[in-house]
Amino acid sequence: SEINTTMAAFMETVSSDLCCSICLDLYTDPVMLDCSHSFCRACISQIMWKTKGNLSCPHCRQVFFHTSLKPNLALANIVESFKAETSEQSRKRQKLEEKDEFYCEKHEEKLKLFCEEDQEMVCLVCAMSESHKSHNLLPIKEAFQIYKTHTHTEVNETFKFGSTAREARTEMTMKKTIFKKSIYEKTSYLKKQMREDFSKLHKFINKEEGDFKNKLERKEMEVLKQLEENGVKTAQQISRVEQSISEIQKRLNSQRQELLKVTRILFLLEFGAWTKSNWNTKQPTLKQGNTQTCPIPIRVKLVTTCRIRSTINPNRTHLNLIVSDQKTHVQWSNKWQKVHDNQEKFIWHSVALISEGFTSGKYYWEIEVGEHSCWCLGVVRGSAVRKKYIEASPANGFYCLNKLLGYWVYCPRWTCLPLTVEARKIRVCLDYEGGQVSFYNADNMSHIYTYTDTFTDKMYPYF
C-alpha cells in the first residue's frame, strides 16, 4: 500500500513535468526553442500567428525566430511511454474492480487475510513478507464478523448516547423554559414593585409640593395683609400730624396772649415727634427658612423600606443567654436559665430572636457588633428546628452571616468572604416578596452578601 502510494505520487509529479505550459496537457508533437523550453507545435504556432513583431518564449521571454523550432524527439518518446504506462495501470485497476473479490494490487493475488496491526487486507504473499510476518493475521471472514459485531456494539452505544443526549437536550429545553418563566416572573414582580414604589414616591412628592405651596400662599396672604394694615396705620398717623401742624399754625397766627399757652403747643410738638418715630413701621418679610423644601432623599428611604425598632423575645432565646430588662441586649451565661418547658427556646444554636416576625414587606435593622471576634446574625424561619442540632443553612431556615476568623456565609457550603474592612455595625435587609436577605457594612454601606430564596414562613431577625 505504501509503495502504491509512492508510485501514485511519483506518477503525478511526472505527469505535471510532461505537460505543456500553454495548454496544460501532455505534450503533442513537442518542439524546442533556442532557450531549451518545449511546447506543443500547435500551441506555439498559434502564438506565432497572433504575435506581431519579435517573437519571445512564453516562459522566459527570450526572442526566437520562425526557423528556430526544432522537434524534441526525446521528449515525444517519453510522453508516449508515460501514456502507455498510465493506460496499462488503468487497465489493471479496471480489471480488479470488475472482479467480485478483492485482489492485491502488488501481487495480483486474492486477499484472504486481515492484518490487525496495519488494519488492512493482505494476500498470502504479503503475509509471508517481512512487513507482516510478526503481525496478527485473521481470515477475512472471521475478521469481518469480529469487526461487524464490534461496529454493531459501537453503533448501539452511539445510539444510546444519542438518546441520552436528546433526553438531556429535552430536559435542558424544559429547564430553560422554566428558568425563562421564572426570570420573567421575577422581572415582572420587580417592575411592579418599582412602579408601586415610584407611585408612592410621586404621591409623596406631590403632597409635599402641595403642602409647601399652601404654606407659601398662607404666608404671602399674611404678609400682604400686614402691609395693608401698616399702610392704613401710616395714613392715620400722617392725618394726625397734619392736624397738629394746622393747629400749631393757627396758634402762631393768633394774638400774642394765645401764644403764651404753651402747654398745648408743647403737647402737640411732643405728639408730632412721637408719631415721627413710629413712621418707620417694620415691614413683614418671608424668612429664608420658609422657602426650603423638606429633605426628600431621606423620606424616600422611608417610602421604600421600613426600619424596625423591636425588642428581644426572651422565650425565643438560647438557654445560656440573659436578656436585659429593656430587652435590647443579651449577655452570655455559663449556666442555663431556669425556665419552664418552652418549645420556642433554642437548645443548640446560641441565638436570640426579636419579638416581631414578618410575612410581607421590606425591612432593615442594624446590629452593633463592635470589635467582637465571634458572632452570628441574620434571619431565621419561624418553623426552624430548635430542640436538636441542625446545620445553620438556608435549607434549614437559617440565612446568616458568621464572624469567626473571617466572615462566613453558606453558599452552598460554608464559604469565607474576602472582606478587607472590618465591620463594627451590620445592617440586615429583608425583602420578603423579593426573596432576599442582604448584609451591609453599616459604617460605609458596602455590600457583604445576599441570600436569594422563596419565603413562605414567618421570618424573624436573630443574632
C-alpha positions as CSV (number, residue, x, y, z in Angstrom):
1,S,0.0,0.0,0.0
2,E,2.9,2.4,0.9
3,I,4.6,1.5,-2.4
4,N,1.4,2.1,-4.4
5,T,1.0,5.5,-2.7
6,T,4.6,6.4,-3.5
7,M,4.2,5.3,-7.1
8,A,1.0,7.3,-7.4
9,A,2.7,10.4,-6.1
10,F,5.7,9.9,-8.5
11,M,3.4,9.4,-11.5
12,E,1.5,12.6,-10.6
13,T,4.8,14.5,-10.4
14,V,6.0,13.1,-13.8
15,S,2.6,14.0,-15.3
16,S,3.0,17.6,-14.3
17,D,6.5,17.7,-15.8
18,L,5.3,16.3,-19.1
19,C,2.6,19.0,-19.6
20,C,2.8,21.9,-22.0
21,S,2.7,25.2,-20.1
22,I,0.4,26.7,-22.7
23,C,-2.4,24.1,-23.0
24,L,-1.6,22.4,-19.6
25,D,-2.0,19.0,-21.2
26,L,0.5,16.2,-22.2
27,Y,2.9,17.3,-25.0
28,T,1.6,16.6,-28.5
29,D,4.4,16.8,-31.2
30,P,6.7,18.8,-28.9
31,V,9.2,21.3,-30.4
32,M,12.1,23.0,-28.6
33,L,13.2,26.7,-28.9
34,D,16.7,28.0,-28.7
35,C,16.2,28.7,-24.9
36,S,15.6,24.9,-24.5
37,H,11.9,25.3,-23.5
38,S,9.5,22.9,-25.2
39,F,5.9,23.4,-26.3
40,C,3.3,21.7,-28.4
41,R,3.8,22.5,-32.1
42,A,0.2,23.6,-32.4
43,C,0.3,25.8,-29.2
44,I,3.5,27.7,-30.2
45,S,2.3,28.0,-33.8
46,Q,-0.9,29.6,-32.7
47,I,1.1,32.2,-30.6
48,M,3.4,32.9,-33.6
49,W,0.4,33.6,-35.9
50,K,-1.1,36.0,-33.3
51,T,2.1,37.9,-32.5
52,K,3.2,40.9,-34.5
53,G,6.8,41.9,-34.3
54,N,9.5,40.0,-32.5
55,L,8.6,36.5,-31.1
56,S,9.5,35.6,-27.5
57,C,9.4,32.5,-25.4
58,P,6.2,32.4,-23.4
59,H,8.2,31.0,-20.4
60,C,11.4,33.1,-20.3
61,R,10.6,35.8,-22.9
62,Q,13.8,35.1,-24.9
63,V,13.5,36.2,-28.5
64,F,13.3,33.4,-31.2
65,F,12.7,33.1,-34.9
66,H,10.3,31.1,-37.0
67,T,13.1,28.9,-38.3
68,S,14.4,28.0,-34.8
69,L,11.7,25.5,-34.0
70,K,13.2,22.0,-33.6
71,P,11.4,18.7,-33.0
72,N,12.1,17.3,-29.5
73,L,12.1,13.6,-30.2
74,A,13.3,12.5,-26.8
75,L,10.5,14.3,-25.1
76,A,8.0,12.9,-27.5
77,N,9.2,9.3,-26.8
78,I,9.0,9.9,-23.0
79,V,5.4,11.2,-23.4
80,E,4.4,8.2,-25.4
81,S,5.9,5.8,-22.8
82,F,4.1,7.6,-20.0
83,K,0.8,7.4,-21.8
84,A,1.3,3.6,-22.4
85,E,2.2,3.0,-18.7
86,T,-0.7,5.0,-17.5
87,S,-3.0,3.1,-19.8
88,E,-1.7,-0.2,-18.5
89,Q,-2.2,0.7,-14.9
90,S,-5.7,1.9,-15.6
91,R,-6.5,-1.3,-17.4
92,K,-5.3,-3.4,-14.4
93,R,-7.2,-1.3,-11.9
94,Q,-10.4,-1.7,-14.0
95,K,-9.8,-5.5,-14.2
96,L,-9.5,-5.8,-10.5
97,E,-12.6,-3.6,-9.9
98,E,-14.6,-5.8,-12.3
99,K,-14.0,-8.9,-10.2
100,D,-16.3,-9.8,-7.3
101,E,-13.4,-10.4,-4.9
102,F,-10.5,-8.2,-3.8
103,Y,-7.0,-8.7,-5.2
104,C,-3.7,-7.4,-4.0
105,E,-2.5,-4.6,-6.3
106,K,1.1,-5.5,-5.7
107,H,1.0,-9.3,-6.3
108,E,-2.4,-9.6,-8.0
109,E,-3.3,-12.4,-5.6
110,K,-6.6,-12.9,-3.8
111,L,-6.9,-11.0,-0.5
112,K,-7.6,-13.7,2.1
113,L,-6.2,-12.4,5.4
114,F,-6.6,-9.2,7.6
115,C,-3.7,-7.7,9.4
116,E,-4.9,-6.3,12.8
117,E,-1.8,-4.2,13.4
118,D,-1.9,-2.4,10.0
119,Q,-5.7,-2.6,9.7
120,E,-5.6,-3.8,6.1
121,M,-6.4,-6.8,3.9
122,V,-3.4,-8.8,2.6
123,C,-2.7,-11.7,0.3
124,L,-0.7,-14.8,1.2
125,V,2.4,-13.4,-0.3
126,C,2.1,-10.2,1.7
127,A,1.5,-12.3,4.9
128,M,4.8,-14.1,4.4
129,S,6.8,-10.9,3.8
130,E,8.9,-9.2,6.5
131,S,6.3,-6.3,6.8
132,H,3.6,-8.7,8.1
133,K,5.5,-11.8,9.3
134,S,5.2,-11.0,13.0
135,H,1.7,-9.4,12.8
136,N,-1.5,-11.0,14.0
137,L,-3.4,-12.1,10.9
138,L,-7.0,-13.3,10.7
139,P,-9.1,-14.8,7.9
140,I,-11.1,-12.1,6.2
141,K,-14.5,-13.7,7.1
142,E,-13.6,-14.1,10.8
143,A,-12.2,-10.5,10.9
144,F,-15.4,-9.4,9.2
145,Q,-17.6,-11.0,11.8
146,I,-15.5,-9.6,14.7
147,Y,-15.5,-6.1,13.3
148,K,-19.2,-6.3,12.4
149,T,-20.0,-7.3,16.0
150,H,-17.8,-4.5,17.3
151,T,-19.3,-2.0,14.9
152,H,-22.8,-3.0,16.0
153,T,-21.8,-2.5,19.6
154,E,-20.3,0.9,18.8
155,V,-23.5,1.8,16.9
156,N,-25.7,0.8,19.8
157,E,-23.6,2.7,22.3
158,T,-23.7,5.7,19.9
159,F,-27.4,5.3,19.6
160,K,-27.8,5.2,23.4
161,F,-25.6,8.2,23.8
162,G,-27.7,9.9,21.1
163,S,-30.9,9.0,23.0
164,T,-29.3,10.3,26.3
165,A,-28.2,13.4,24.5
166,R,-31.7,14.0,23.1
167,E,-33.2,13.4,26.5
168,A,-30.7,15.8,28.1
169,R,-31.5,18.4,25.4
170,T,-35.2,18.0,26.1
171,E,-34.6,18.3,29.8
172,M,-32.4,21.3,29.2
173,T,-35.1,22.9,27.0
174,M,-37.7,22.3,29.7
175,K,-35.4,23.8,32.4
176,K,-34.6,26.7,30.1
177,T,-38.3,27.3,29.6
178,I,-38.9,27.1,33.4
179,F,-35.9,29.4,34.1
180,K,-37.1,31.9,31.5
181,K,-40.5,31.8,33.0
182,S,-39.0,32.3,36.5
183,I,-36.9,35.2,35.2
184,Y,-39.9,36.7,33.5
185,E,-42.0,36.4,36.7
186,K,-39.1,37.8,38.8
187,T,-38.7,40.7,36.4
188,S,-42.4,41.4,36.3
189,Y,-42.5,41.4,40.1
190,L,-39.6,43.8,40.3
191,K,-41.2,46.1,37.6
192,K,-44.5,46.0,39.5
193,Q,-42.7,46.7,42.8
194,M,-40.7,49.5,41.1
195,R,-44.0,51.1,39.7
196,E,-45.6,50.9,43.2
197,D,-42.5,52.4,44.9
198,F,-42.3,55.2,42.3
199,S,-46.1,55.7,42.5
200,K,-45.7,56.2,46.3
201,L,-42.8,58.5,45.7
202,H,-44.7,60.6,43.2
203,K,-47.7,60.8,45.6
204,F,-45.3,61.8,48.4
205,I,-43.6,64.5,46.3
206,N,-46.9,65.9,45.0
207,K,-48.3,66.0,48.6
208,E,-45.1,67.7,49.8
209,E,-45.3,70.2,46.9
210,G,-49.0,70.9,47.7
211,D,-48.3,71.4,51.4
212,F,-45.4,73.6,50.8
213,K,-47.3,75.7,48.2
214,N,-50.2,76.1,50.6
215,K,-47.8,77.3,53.3
216,L,-46.3,79.8,51.0
217,E,-49.7,81.1,49.9
218,R,-50.8,81.5,53.5
219,K,-47.6,83.3,54.4
220,E,-48.0,85.5,51.4
221,M,-51.5,86.5,52.4
222,E,-50.3,87.2,56.0
223,V,-47.5,89.4,54.7
224,L,-49.8,91.3,52.3
225,K,-52.5,91.8,55.0
226,Q,-49.9,93.2,57.4
227,L,-48.6,95.5,54.6
228,E,-52.2,96.8,54.2
229,E,-52.6,97.3,57.9
230,N,-49.3,99.2,58.1
231,G,-50.4,101.4,55.2
232,V,-53.6,102.3,56.9
233,K,-51.8,102.9,60.2
234,T,-49.3,105.2,58.5
235,A,-52.1,107.1,56.7
236,Q,-53.8,107.7,60.1
237,Q,-50.5,108.9,61.7
238,I,-50.0,111.3,58.8
239,S,-53.5,112.7,59.2
240,R,-53.0,113.3,62.9
241,V,-49.6,115.0,62.2
242,E,-51.2,117.3,59.6
243,Q,-54.0,118.2,62.1
244,S,-51.3,119.0,64.8
245,I,-49.4,121.2,62.3
246,S,-52.6,123.0,61.4
247,E,-53.5,123.7,65.0
248,I,-50.0,125.0,65.7
249,Q,-50.2,127.3,62.7
250,K,-53.4,128.7,64.0
251,R,-51.9,129.5,67.4
252,L,-48.9,131.1,65.8
253,N,-51.1,133.4,63.8
254,S,-53.3,134.3,66.8
255,Q,-52.9,137.1,69.4
256,R,-49.7,137.2,71.4
257,Q,-51.5,136.2,74.6
258,E,-52.7,133.0,73.0
259,L,-49.1,132.1,72.2
260,L,-48.3,132.1,75.9
261,K,-50.5,129.0,76.2
262,V,-47.5,126.8,75.6
263,T,-48.9,123.7,77.3
264,R,-51.0,122.7,74.3
265,I,-48.2,123.6,71.8
266,L,-45.7,121.5,73.7
267,F,-48.1,118.6,73.8
268,L,-48.6,118.9,70.0
269,L,-44.9,119.0,69.4
270,E,-44.3,116.0,71.6
271,F,-47.1,114.2,69.8
272,G,-45.6,115.1,66.4
273,A,-42.2,113.8,67.5
274,W,-43.8,110.5,68.7
275,T,-45.6,109.9,65.5
276,K,-42.4,110.6,63.5
277,S,-40.6,108.0,65.5
278,N,-43.3,105.5,64.6
279,W,-43.5,106.2,60.9
280,N,-40.8,103.6,60.2
281,T,-43.0,100.6,60.6
282,K,-41.2,97.3,60.4
283,Q,-42.2,95.6,57.2
284,P,-43.0,91.9,57.2
285,T,-40.7,89.5,55.3
286,L,-40.6,85.8,54.2
287,K,-37.8,84.1,56.2
288,Q,-35.3,82.2,54.1
289,G,-36.1,79.0,56.1
290,N,-39.7,79.1,54.8
291,T,-38.5,78.7,51.2
292,Q,-36.5,75.5,51.8
293,T,-38.1,72.2,50.8
294,C,-38.1,69.1,53.0
295,P,-35.2,66.6,52.7
296,I,-36.9,64.3,50.1
297,P,-34.0,61.8,49.7
298,I,-34.3,61.0,53.4
299,R,-38.0,60.5,53.2
300,V,-37.7,58.4,50.1
301,K,-35.9,55.8,52.2
302,L,-39.0,55.7,54.5
303,V,-41.2,55.1,51.5
304,T,-39.3,52.1,50.1
305,T,-38.2,50.3,53.3
306,C,-39.2,50.3,56.9
307,R,-36.6,50.4,59.7
308,I,-37.8,48.2,62.6
309,R,-37.3,49.1,66.3
310,S,-38.2,46.0,68.2
311,T,-37.2,44.1,71.4
312,I,-35.8,40.7,72.1
313,N,-38.3,37.9,72.9
314,P,-36.9,36.1,76.0
315,N,-39.0,33.0,75.1
316,R,-37.1,32.6,71.8
317,T,-33.5,32.8,73.0
318,H,-30.9,30.2,73.9
319,L,-30.9,28.9,77.4
320,N,-27.4,30.4,78.1
321,L,-28.5,33.9,77.0
322,I,-29.6,36.5,79.6
323,V,-31.9,39.2,78.2
324,S,-31.7,42.7,79.6
325,D,-34.6,44.4,81.3
326,Q,-35.0,46.7,78.3
327,K,-35.0,43.6,76.1
328,T,-32.5,45.2,73.7
329,H,-29.3,43.5,74.9
330,V,-28.2,39.9,75.6
331,Q,-25.4,38.5,77.7
332,W,-23.8,35.0,77.7
333,S,-24.0,33.0,80.9
334,N,-22.3,29.7,81.6
335,K,-25.4,28.5,83.3
336,W,-28.7,27.6,81.7
337,Q,-31.6,29.9,82.7
338,K,-34.3,28.3,84.7
339,V,-37.4,28.4,82.5
340,H,-40.5,26.3,82.0
341,D,-40.5,23.8,79.1
342,N,-40.8,26.1,76.1
343,Q,-40.8,24.8,72.6
344,E,-39.6,28.1,71.2
345,K,-36.3,28.0,73.1
346,F,-33.1,27.2,71.1
347,I,-31.0,24.4,72.6
348,W,-28.1,24.0,70.2
349,H,-27.9,27.4,68.4
350,S,-26.8,30.3,70.6
351,V,-29.2,32.8,69.1
352,A,-31.9,35.3,70.2
353,L,-35.0,36.2,68.2
354,I,-36.7,39.6,68.3
355,S,-40.4,39.7,69.1
356,E,-41.7,40.7,65.7
357,G,-41.8,38.4,62.7
358,F,-42.6,39.3,59.1
359,T,-44.7,37.7,56.3
360,S,-44.5,40.6,53.8
361,G,-42.8,43.9,53.1
362,K,-39.3,45.3,53.2
363,Y,-37.4,45.9,56.5
364,Y,-33.9,46.6,57.7
365,W,-32.2,46.7,61.1
366,E,-28.7,47.4,62.4
367,I,-26.7,45.4,65.0
368,E,-23.6,46.7,66.7
369,V,-21.0,44.0,66.8
370,G,-18.1,46.3,67.8
371,E,-14.7,44.5,67.8
372,H,-16.1,41.1,68.9
373,S,-14.3,38.3,67.1
374,C,-17.1,35.8,67.2
375,W,-20.8,36.4,66.4
376,C,-23.7,35.2,64.2
377,L,-26.7,37.2,62.9
378,G,-29.3,37.2,60.2
379,V,-32.8,35.9,59.6
380,V,-34.4,32.6,60.5
381,R,-37.7,30.9,59.6
382,G,-40.3,30.6,62.4
383,S,-40.6,26.9,61.8
384,A,-36.8,26.2,62.1
385,V,-35.9,23.2,64.4
386,R,-34.8,24.4,67.8
387,K,-34.5,21.3,70.1
388,K,-31.8,19.4,68.2
389,Y,-28.7,20.2,66.2
390,I,-29.1,21.1,62.6
391,E,-26.7,23.0,60.3
392,A,-27.4,26.7,60.1
393,S,-28.1,26.6,56.3
394,P,-30.8,28.2,54.1
395,A,-32.2,24.7,53.6
396,N,-32.9,24.5,57.3
397,G,-34.3,28.1,57.5
398,F,-31.1,30.0,58.6
399,Y,-29.8,32.9,56.5
400,C,-26.9,34.1,58.5
401,L,-23.5,35.9,58.5
402,N,-20.9,34.4,60.9
403,K,-17.7,36.0,62.2
404,L,-15.0,33.6,63.3
405,L,-11.5,34.1,61.9
406,G,-13.2,35.8,59.0
407,Y,-16.7,36.4,57.6
408,W,-18.6,33.2,56.6
409,V,-21.8,32.6,54.6
410,Y,-23.5,29.3,53.5
411,C,-23.4,29.2,49.6
412,P,-23.9,26.2,49.1
413,R,-21.4,25.3,51.8
414,W,-19.6,27.4,54.4
415,T,-17.6,29.9,52.4
416,C,-15.2,32.6,53.8
417,L,-15.8,36.1,52.2
418,P,-12.7,38.1,51.1
419,L,-13.6,41.3,53.1
420,T,-10.8,43.8,53.7
421,V,-12.6,46.2,56.0
422,E,-13.7,45.1,59.5
423,A,-17.4,45.8,60.2
424,R,-18.4,47.4,63.5
425,K,-22.1,47.6,62.7
426,I,-24.0,45.3,60.4
427,R,-27.2,46.3,58.5
428,V,-29.5,43.4,57.7
429,C,-32.2,44.0,54.9
430,L,-35.2,41.7,54.4
431,D,-37.2,41.8,51.2
432,Y,-39.9,39.2,51.8
433,E,-41.6,39.3,48.4
434,G,-38.3,39.6,46.6
435,G,-36.9,36.6,48.5
436,Q,-33.7,38.3,49.5
437,V,-31.7,38.7,52.8
438,S,-28.8,41.1,52.3
439,F,-26.0,42.2,54.7
440,Y,-24.2,45.5,54.5
441,N,-21.4,47.2,56.5
442,A,-23.5,49.9,58.1
443,D,-20.4,52.2,58.5
444,N,-19.8,52.7,54.8
445,M,-22.9,50.8,53.3
446,S,-20.7,48.4,51.4
447,H,-22.4,45.2,50.3
448,I,-21.3,42.0,52.0
449,Y,-23.6,39.2,50.7
450,T,-27.2,38.5,49.6
451,Y,-29.1,35.2,50.0
452,T,-31.9,34.6,47.5
453,D,-34.8,32.2,48.2
454,T,-38.6,31.9,48.2
455,F,-40.1,32.8,51.6
456,T,-43.4,31.2,52.7
457,D,-43.0,31.2,56.5
458,K,-42.8,34.0,59.0
459,M,-39.3,35.4,59.1
460,Y,-37.6,36.5,62.4
461,P,-34.4,38.6,62.8
462,Y,-31.9,36.9,65.1
463,F,-28.4,37.4,66.4
